[in-house]
Each structure stands twice: as C-alpha cells, then as structure tokens.
Amino acid sequence: MQQQIEQILKDTFSPQVMYVDNESRLHSSGKGSNSHFKITLVSDVFLDKSLLSRHRAVQAALKDITQGVHALGLHTYTPTEWQARGGVEPDSPACAGSGKH
C-alpha cells in the first residue's frame, strides 16, 4: 500500500519533498498492518490553497486505496513553507492505543 500511495502522490502532485511513513507498528488499532500513515508532501500545487483544500486534494487522490486506513496524518506545504520549517518533518502525536503494543 505504501508504494501505491507514493506513486499516486508523485503522479498527482509532482512533489519536491515526499515522505510516506507507515506508522502502523506504533499503534494497536487492530486494523491491520497498513492502518496508520503519515504523509509529508511539499508541492507547488499547494500554492494559494488553504490547508483544508490541500488535505481534500490528497484525500481525493488516495480515496480508492485508503478505505481501510484507520489514520492518515497529512502535512502539506508549499516549498516556501517547507523551507521556513527548516525542512523538518513534523512528529506524529501519540496514539491512545500505542501503550498496548
């Protein structure tokens, strides 16, 4: 699934930076091994788009393959926003079920 996500994002957003992290091992949701993903995406496509519009675009691009995904963390930036962050990928929040693992 991770490879499918990466290919769709490359084809759709032509990202300058892309991280797709399968964080399922950190959680005990009982939803399977492809249940939690964190996506960091930097693209010119996001210029002049609200955060909500960016997230909707990513969700729409992935809708056919992420139906069984429990959590999809999206971090979407323009190149300028990414540079202002110092190119640092955000941390994921702790999952309430992570202590069970």
Secondary structure, DSSP 8 states (H G I E B T S, - for coil): -HHHHHHHHHHHH--SEEEEEE-GGG---SS-TT-EEEEEEE-GGGTT--HHHHHHHHHHHHTTT-TT-SEEEEEEE-HHHHHHTTS--------TTGGG-
